[in-house]
Amino acid sequence: MKLLKDILNRVPTMNVQGPTTIEVAGLCIDSRKVVNGSVFIAVPGTTVDGHYFISKAVELGATTIVCERMPEVKAEGVTYIQVKDSGAAVGMIADAFYDSPSAEMKVVGVTGTNGKTTTATLLYQLFEAMGNKCGLLSTVQNHIHTEVLPSTHTTPDAISVHAMLRRMADAGCAYAFMEVSSHAIHQHRIAGVRFAGGIFTNITHDHLDYHKSFDEYIRVKKMFFDGLSADAFSLTNADDKRGMVMLQNTAASRNTYSLKVPATVKGKVLENNLTGLVMMVDGYEAHFRMIGTFNAYNLLGVYGAAKLLGADPVQVLAVLSGLHGARGRFETIISPKEKVLGIVDYAHTPDALINVLATINQLRTNGQQLVTVIGCGGDRDTTKRPIMGQVACEHSDKAILTSDNPRSEDPEAILNAMESELTGVQRRKCLRITDRREAIKVACSLSNAGDVILVAGKGHENYQEIKGVKHHFDDLEVLKETFELLNK
């Protein structure tokens, strides 16, 4: 067991009351998970303040409390540590408790609005295929080499991050690839992690319900690169108009990738169709199974990061050419009889939806009709709802507005918002079907041989959250079942 004084060595303390030579059995930020000998760290959250649960944590056996505000009444035999920022302290304490696992591997973080999951997953698949043991922390799944674990957040809390990294290090992983969300950066969930590199994909309209302004969203993303060390690398998309902003104050080596301008890694799309991509990458011609310009950027980012990690460029391209990417990211299925192409994608922001629709429209022939099924999540950014409705109707032959994860909201109110700014022409292409399963079935029935159906917004998710309950629902599964029924 660790001594309390040993796990506090990186944490600036303001006030210490009680002994620090006591043994620590575990760490937690959730009082319900306290066991005897735990350190409970009281973090002020966006909805719940951990300081209100200090007494409960003590009742359950916590022997140390780390907090920003000392409680008026202190329990006998409990050590109280006051810090300026308990959120930031969590990662530092967890890093020490788990013996700095990120120092034993090369950890690469991927941030940006779109492409995080695909980029991190491709890096994991690539380095595993090249004979390395790797870890993955992503929205879709977590991996410890070949062990697959469920994922609950894009980036878990700081204790879970360090605990997972320790399991990866103990399993012999040489690399770990992780998505780094803006929430995670702002809430210090990656505090204490030693990153070997960071990748920026792009930044667009998202999470403004949390960050309140686009400028603040950009600032938070930039904080990740500001925190990289001088022995790390940074790699940014030079074609994104805010890509170079990310590198302004970083101490890490500065690297870029681009399809349009001179860059550290330069690519050019030679062929782009519904069967894949042909690209020139650093002077090499390579064929990829993945589709669309947005995936061309993802592939360049992966290739660039692999080079910066010391991999052989030719081997990287050879392996990348056979990879498929992440679940629910432009994932395709073809109906057995009519050969209708179904595409399931996580696109849940206006820009992501535009990119997916633009890719499909660029690649489909004149005779192929495009039917889009799309919704918007409840209890999330409301400003994007009318934009999502307009985008779907404008860039599709038919659009079906439906439920996503309504959560605590009325699904009909969400659909009203999505319809609120449609033009007359857009309305004529629009259907409104609240039940998502029925919406997918109608999209299939409206499609003719060779058409394309896009089911967007949920991607890899296998549930639909309604009034606090998660019901099993998988877009790809429903699409496949419907194809089978219609083709009997």
DARAWO-V382424 format. One record per pair of residues at least 24 apart in sequence whose ideal C-beta (glycine too) atoms are under 8 Angstrom apart, sorted by the first residue. I is the first residue (numbers start at 1). GAP is how many residues later the second one is. If there is no record, write none. Layout:
I:GAP  I:GAP
This chain:
1:24  1:36  2:94  2:95  4:35  4:60  4:75  6:90  7:32  7:86  7:89  7:90  8:73  8:85  8:88  9:87  10:82  10:83  10:85  10:86  10:182  11:55  11:70  11:72  11:78  11:81  11:82  12:71  12:72  13:68  13:69  13:70  14:68  14:69  14:70  15:55  15:65  15:66  15:67  16:63  16:64  16:65  16:66  17:53  17:57  17:62  17:63  18:46  18:59  18:60  18:61  18:62  19:60  20:59  22:41  22:42  22:57  24:39  24:40  24:73  27:63  27:66  27:67  27:70  27:132  28:29  28:34  28:131  29:61  29:128  29:130  31:25  31:26  31:29  31:31  34:26  34:27  34:28  35:25  35:26  36:25  36:27  37:24  37:26  38:24  38:25  38:26  39:24  39:25  39:26  39:27  39:54  40:24  40:25  40:26  41:25  41:26  41:45  41:48  41:49  41:52  42:24  42:25  42:26  42:44  43:43  43:44  43:47  44:24  44:42  44:43  46:164  50:36  66:27  85:103  87:100  87:101  87:104  88:100  88:103  89:102  90:67  90:68  90:69  90:98  90:101  91:67  91:70  91:71  91:97  91:98  91:99  91:100  91:101  91:102  92:99  92:100  93:99  94:64  94:65  94:67  94:68  94:69  94:98  95:67  95:96  95:97  95:98  96:96  97:65  98:64  98:65  98:67  98:68  99:67  100:94  101:61  101:64  101:65  101:67  101:68  102:60  102:63  102:74  102:90  102:91  102:92  102:93  103:91  104:65  105:30  105:60  105:63  105:64  105:68  105:69  105:70  105:71  105:91  106:68  106:69  106:70  106:90  106:91  106:203  107:58  107:68  107:69  107:70  107:71  107:86  107:87  107:88  107:89  108:67  108:68  108:69  108:70  108:87  108:88  108:89  108:90  108:91  108:197  108:201  109:69  109:70  109:71  109:81  109:84  109:86  109:88  109:89  109:90  109:115  110:67  110:68  110:69  110:70  110:88  110:89  110:91  110:191  111:68  111:69  111:70  111:71  111:74  111:87  111:88  111:89  111:90  111:110  111:113  112:87  112:88  112:89  112:90  112:91  112:109  112:125  113:88  113:89  113:90  113:91  113:92  113:93  113:236  113:238  113:239  114:87  114:88  114:90  114:180  114:233  114:235  114:237  114:238  114:241  115:86  115:87  115:179  115:182  115:183  115:186  116:38  116:63  116:64  116:65  116:85  117:62  117:209  117:212  117:229  117:343  118:177  118:180  118:207  118:208  118:211  119:80  119:82  119:179  119:182  119:183  119:186  120:57  120:58  120:59  121:56  121:204  121:205  122:176  122:177  122:180  122:198  122:201  122:203  122:204  123:52  123:54  123:179  123:182  123:183  124:53  125:198  126:176  126:180  126:185  126:190  126:193  126:194  126:197  127:47  127:48  127:50  127:179  127:182  127:184  129:190  129:193  129:194  130:181  130:185  130:186  130:189  132:41  132:42  132:43  133:38  133:39  133:40  133:41  133:42  134:39  134:40  134:41  134:42  134:43  135:29  135:30  135:33  135:36  135:38  135:40  135:41  135:42  136:40  136:41  136:42  137:24  137:27  137:39  137:40  137:41  137:42  138:39  138:40  138:41  138:188  139:40  139:321  140:186  140:187  140:188  140:320  141:186  144:24  144:27  144:29  145:26  145:27  145:28  147:24  153:28  153:31  154:25  154:27  154:29  154:30  155:24  155:25  155:26  155:28  155:29  155:34  155:35  156:33  157:32  158:30  158:31  158:32  158:33  158:34  161:28  161:29  161:32  162:30  162:31  165:28  175:134  180:44  182:25  182:28  182:29  182:35  182:38  182:39  183:24  183:27  185:35  185:36  185:38  185:39  186:24  186:25  186:34  186:37  190:34  194:35  195:32  195:33  195:34  195:37  196:36  196:37  196:113  197:31  197:35  197:36  197:37  197:38  197:55  197:108  197:111  197:112  198:26  198:27  198:30  198:34  198:35  198:36  198:37  198:54  199:35  199:36  199:37  199:102  199:105  199:106  200:25  200:34  200:35  200:36  200:37  200:40  200:43  200:46  201:36  201:39  201:96  201:97  201:100  202:35  202:38  202:41  202:95  202:149  203:37  203:39  204:145  204:146  204:147  204:148  205:144  205:145  205:146  205:179  205:182  206:143  206:145  206:175  206:178  207:174  208:173  208:175  208:176  209:171  209:172  209:173  218:24  218:27  221:25  222:24  222:26  222:27  225:24  225:25  225:27  226:24  228:24  233:72  233:75  235:29  235:30  235:66  235:69  235:70  235:73  237:60  237:64  238:25  239:58  253:55  255:49  255:53  257:40  257:43  257:44  257:46  257:47  258:42  259:34  259:37  259:38  259:41  264:40  265:35  265:38  265:39  265:42  267:29  267:32  267:33  269:24  269:27  272:24  272:90  272:91  273:90  274:67  274:89  274:90  281:36  282:31  284:29  284:30  284:33  286:31  286:34  286:35  287:34  288:32  288:33  288:35  289:32  289:33  289:34  289:35  290:33  290:34  290:35  290:40  291:39  291:41  291:68  291:72  292:38  292:63  292:64  292:67  292:71  293:62  293:65  293:66  293:69  294:61  294:62  294:65  295:30  295:35  298:27  326:134  327:132  327:133  328:130  328:131  328:132  328:133  328:147  328:148  329:130  329:131  330:26  330:29  331:128  331:145  333:143  333:146  333:147  333:150  335:109  335:148  335:151  335:152  336:147  336:148  336:151  337:149  337:150  338:109  338:110  338:111  338:112  338:148  338:149  339:110  339:111  340:104  340:107  340:108  340:109  340:110  340:111  340:112  340:113  340:143  341:109  341:110  341:111  341:112  342:110  342:111  342:113  342:134  342:137  342:138  342:141  343:109  343:110  343:111  343:112  344:111  344:112  344:114  344:115  344:131  344:132  344:135  345:109  345:110  345:111  345:114  346:110  346:111  346:112  346:113  346:114  347:109  347:110  347:112  348:28  348:29  348:56  348:108  348:109  348:110  348:111  349:35  350:34  350:37  350:38  350:41  353:35  353:38  353:39  353:103  354:37  354:41  356:98  356:100  357:34  357:35  357:38  357:39  357:97  358:37  360:92  360:94  361:34  364:88  367:83  368:82  368:83  368:84  369:28  369:29  369:78  369:79  369:82  369:83  370:25  370:26  370:27  370:28  370:81  370:82  370:83  370:84  371:25  371:26  371:27  371:28  371:29  371:72  371:75  371:76  371:80  371:81  371:82  371:83  372:24  372:26  372:27  372:28  372:71  372:81  372:82  372:84  373:26  373:27  373:29  373:63  373:66  373:67  373:70  373:80  373:81  373:82  373:83  374:25  374:26  374:27  374:28  374:30  374:80  374:82  374:83  375:26  375:27  375:28  375:29  375:39  375:40  375:43  375:61  375:82  376:28  376:38  376:41  376:42  376:81  377:27  377:28  377:29  377:30  377:80  378:26  378:27  378:28  378:29  378:30  378:31  378:33  378:36  379:28  379:29  379:30  380:27  382:35  385:29  385:32  385:33  385:35  386:31  386:32  386:33  386:34  386:35  386:36  387:34  388:30  389:28  389:29  389:30  389:31  389:32  389:33  389:37  389:41  390:31  390:32  390:33  390:36  392:38  392:64  393:29  393:33  393:34  393:36  393:37  394:32  396:33  396:58  397:32  398:31  398:32  398:33  398:45  398:48  399:30  399:31  399:32  400:30  400:31  400:32  400:33  400:39  400:42  400:43  401:29  401:30  401:31  401:32  402:30  402:31  402:32  402:33  402:34  402:37  403:31  403:32  403:33  403:61  403:63  404:32  404:53  404:54  404:60  405:53  405:56  405:58  405:59  405:60  405:61  406:59  406:60  406:61  407:58  407:59  407:60  407:61  408:59  408:60  411:55  436:28  436:37  436:39  436:42  437:36  437:41  440:35  440:38  440:39  440:42  441:37  441:41  444:35  444:38  444:39  444:42  445:41  453:26  455:24
